[in-house]
Every structure is written in structure tokens, then in C-alpha cells.
């Protein structure tokens, strides 16, 4: 067997024998996020840092948000949460589907938490709603999520191009919807404290 054919065969064998990993995120609607979240918070990103994940060869970002308001839970005037991926020195970890942040971003976050560990965004980008300036002076809108619900709380809607539910929502309307979901789903502030 020619030497270059043997090299290709060995390389192919190594690739076929290597384990493959993938991340699958099951779509969640706003009602599911509200019911599942330990904390729902509105605020502004004030700092973005990075750290090595303890016990793993990966990096995660630690994002700090100055809290404007809690819809559910209460972890103080400032909250830190983790996001997979980031850079630390010469090392970099990339996680497809993990959201990116900039200092000053206005956000509404649906966060999960296991015990006393640092909170994390539910469903990677699904638990992040960005608040941006609207068309009218002084107005703010919430950008549409990947998966949305219809007017009925428990009725998911397929995402379709041109769908009326994919338009930006005025922030006050979005906030009222989140408040209603927290109350309707019995997902109040019980057990949440500083």
C-alpha cells in the first residue's frame, strides 16, 4: 500500500473513531421560561469577564448586570451569571448558540440556578430578551424571541416568516406579559431571597 494512502486511511480511522458532541436545545415559549426560571430580571450589562470552568478544559464568561427590576426572585442590586464560551489569555472556548453581550446592553433575563452555583441563562439564547430603542423617540421595544406564544398562555406557535408575533414588542407590553405569566403560572417569589 502506498505511503500516502496509508496516511489517509489512518487519518480517516482517527476521525471515525473520535466521539462527536452536539448541543440540542428544545425550544421553550415565554410561559415555560417564566415557570422554569428561578430569577427573571431586567437590567443593564455593566461588566463582562471570563474564567476557567473548574474541573474542565473550558472557559465561560461571567456577565454582571445592574438590576433595574425583578419580575421573579431577588438576588440583590447586582447579579452575575455565567455564559458558556469566552477568551482567557491565549485560550478560547466557543459554544454555538450562546449569546454575546456588550457593556451597556439592556436585557431581560430568565435565569436558572442549581443550589448556590452561579446562575445561568435558560435555553442558551432563549432566556435572553434584548431591550432596544423603538421607532418613536423615547420608546423601547423587546426584540422577538426565536420561539413565541400566541395570545393563549399554553399554546405554542410555530415560527413563520412574516408572523405578527415576531415583531418587536413595546417594553411595557412585554413587562406586563411577564408579570401575568409569573402570577398565572404560580411562579412567584416564594423561597427567593438575597
N, C-alpha and C positions, 0 to 999 in steps of 0.2 A: 504494500500500500504506500503511495507517495506520502512524503512527509507533510505537505500542506493539507492533504485530505485527512490525515490523522489528527492534525491540529484542529481542523473544523469539526471533526467528529467529537473530539474531546470537549471543545467549547460548547457544542450543541448539547452534549450529555450533561455538562455542568448546568446549563440553563434549564434544561428539562427537569433536572433533579432538585433545583433550588425551589424552596417554598415561595409562594406568591401570597401577598397580603393585600386586602382591599378593605375600604371602609364603605359601609352601606348605611345610609341614613333614611329611616322611614319617615315620610312626610307627616307633619303634625299641623293641625289647624290652630288658630288662636285660642280656641276654647281648651284644647288639650294642653297647650303650653301654659295657660293660666292655671289649670287644675294641677299640673305636674310641678310647676315652679315652686321652689322654696321661697324665692325672693323675686319680686318684679319691681324694677327701679327705673326712674327717669333721671338722667343727669348728663354731665359733660366729661369727656375723657380729659384727664389732667396729666397723666404720665403713662408711658409705656416702657416696660423693662423686659429683661429676659433672664432666665435661669435654666440651669441643667435640671432635668427631671430626675429626682432621686431614684437610684437603682436602675436607671435605664440610660441608654445612649441616645438621648433626645433632648431637645430644647423646647421650652414653652415660654410664651410671653405672659407677663403679669401686667394687666391693664388696671389703672386706677381711675375711678370715676368719682367726681364730686357730686353728691346726691342732691337733687332738687326735690324729689318726692318718691315715696314708696307707695306702690299700689298694693303690695303684699309683703309682709315681713318688715324687718327693720334691723339693719346691721350698722347703723351709725351714719355720720355725715359724709363719710368717705368709704367706698367699697373697692376691694381688689378682687379680681377674678382671673382665672387662667384661660389661655387660648393655646391650642397646640401649634407648634412651629415657631420659628424665630431664628435670630442670629446671636451668637455669643462668641466673641473673638473671631477666630477663623472658621468656626463651625456653624453650620446652618441646617435646620430641620424644616422640611416643607410638608404641610398637611393640606391636601386638596380639600376644598370646602370650608376651611377655617377662615373666619372673617378677618379682614385687615382693619386697623384703626389708625387714626391720626389724632394728635393732641388737639383739643377743641371740638371734636365730634360731639354732637348732641344725639343721645341714644336712649331707647327704652330697651331694657334687657330682661329676659326671662332666664333666671339662673337656677341651677340645681346645686345641691351640696350634699356631700356624704360625711356625716359626722362633723368634726371640726376642721375638715380639709378646706382648702381654698375653693370657693365657688367656681363653677364653670357654666358656659352658655349652653342651654339645652339645644340639642339638634344642630350643633355647629352654628351655621349662619341662620338657622330657623328662629332661634331665640333672640335675634338682634333686629331691632327696627330703628332705622335712621330717621332723625327729625331734621328737615332741611327747610330753608326759606321757601314760602309759597309764591305764587304769581302776584298776589296783592301785597302792597307794602305792609310790613309788619306781621304778615301771616306766616304760619309754619304748617308744614304737612309731613305726614309719615309716609315714607316710601312703601309700596306694596310688598308683602311677603311673597315668597315663592308659592306657598300654599295658603289659601284663604278660605273663609267660610261664607256661606250665604247669609241671609237675614236670620235663618233659624240657627240656634246655637249649636245643635248637634249634627248639622247637615253639611258635610264637606262638599266642596265644589272643585271639579277638575279645572286645572289652569288652562285657559284657552287664550290665544292671541285676540286682542280687542275686547276681552271680558271687562265688563264695567267694574268688577271688584278689583281689577289690577291697577286702577287709577290711584294716584296719591290721595290720602285721606287727611282732612284737616286734623291737626293735632288734638283739638278739643273733642272732636267726634271719636277719635281713636282712644283717647283717655277715658271717655265715658263708656265706651265699649269694654275696655279692660276692667274698669270698675264693676260694671254689670256682670261680667264673666266671673270675677272673683267672688262676688256675692252669690250669683246664681249657682255656681258650682261648689259652693261651700268651701271655697279655697281661701278663707280669710286669714287673719294674722295669728291664729292660735299657735302657741308654742314658739313664736318667733320673738327674739329679743336681742339685745345687744350682747 
